[in-house]
Amino acid sequence: MNTQGIISKEELLKSWQGHRALARRVIEKFPEKELFEFSIGGMRPFAEMVKEMLSIAVPGLESIVSNQIEKYDHNLPLTTKQELLEHWDADTPKIDALFSEIAVDRFKESFKIFGEYEFPIVENIQYFIDNEIHHRAQGYVYLRALGIEPPFFWERY
């Protein structure tokens, strides 16, 4: 029986990792050139959005776990699709490990993530997830515009 609320800590992590697995498949679908250059309506290329996602998840969790506020840094020197995927894959077990270090009772604790946004830790984590979903959706739009069928959004595992 779940005594932590509607969704347990473990279920939240599983859901997040499912979204990340789907986002990874979106990255894989992009041709190299379009990943770094294609944009619509003034939006950034998808590679820049991926770098943002990578700049938030693990660094954000590291800040929460260490209880030290770190500034946001989006300047990842990743210049190929392979580098993006390797970084993504390396971050996946780090998210599991860091997430496991956050005690459930800390989830309601206020934390000023990246020195800018002060919310309960659970809301910061939800922001990390929402940000990934938001940018993944932009990737879907780009893929459709390129004539590429994106992965089914419901296949997260």
Phi, psi and omega in degrees: 000137180278113179257003182269351183130202183294320180229134180280166176303316181295320179292324177297314179297317179300317179297315179299313181295329174296317177296320179295321179298319178292318178299322178299319179294329175294315178303314181301327184291336184286135167294147184310306184300313183291329178302322184260347186236329187288136174209162179228137171057032178083001177287159179288156171301153184299327179302322178294324177293321178296317178300321177298314179301317179293332181279351184253310191300291183293312178301323178295314178295321177300319178297316180297312182298316182279347183060034177238132181277120178248145176289149177288134178226110183265002186272067177276129182277059180253120189239001178227160176300318179301317179297318178300313181294320179296317178296316178303311181295322179293328181286334185303307178291334177295320178298315178303312184294313181294317180301321181294339180278351181268115179293143181305322182293345176279344185301332179269354180290137178286139180213133182267086184295134180057019179072012185235321190240111183258112180213167171301149183306319180299324179288326174298315179296318176298324176297317178304314182293312180301320179299317179295318179296316180302310182288326175300320178297321176297321176300322177299316179299315179299313180300315178300317180296331179274000181078023181250129178287119178285165177296155176296130187292340182271354179266083187263357183233000000 
